[in-house]
Amino acid sequence: MASITKSRMLEEMKLQSGQDPSCCYQCAKCSAACPVTAAMDLLPHQVIRYLQLGLEEELLESRTPWICASCFTCAARCPRDLDLARMMEGIRLAILRRREGNKFGPADLAPEQLSKLPQQALVSAFRKYNK
């Protein structure tokens, strides 16, 4: 189990997203509103809690940041005006940086994930990470 300290991932995510997860008081409205929680292994409010606790390794193994639809429903429901979709993007970037670079390719996704993703998402990811 990871130590309960301020993680490097938390600092990277805060820098990338401009959001501070320590402001979250775990009301779970983001999880209640999220349309894709059935596919997630961690609920959105749990991702924030893991960040707060410094459980970086558990977040690295989670599928949730990649499943987030970035629909901003969580941000609309948050009483603290946190934008969880932006935090998820920051987490994805931190994970990719740990993979020794910002490269992203079709081999990084399982075939069942490729068939479920919208084509626009794939094209955007390839443009973003293959520079």
Secondary structure, DSSP 8 states (H G I E B T S, - for coil): ---SS--HHHHHHHHHH---GGG-----HHHHH-TTGGG-SS-HHHHHHHHHHT-HHHHHH-SHHHH-----HHHHH-TT---HHHHHHHHHHHHHHHTTSS---GGGS-HHHHHHS-HHHHHHHHHHH--
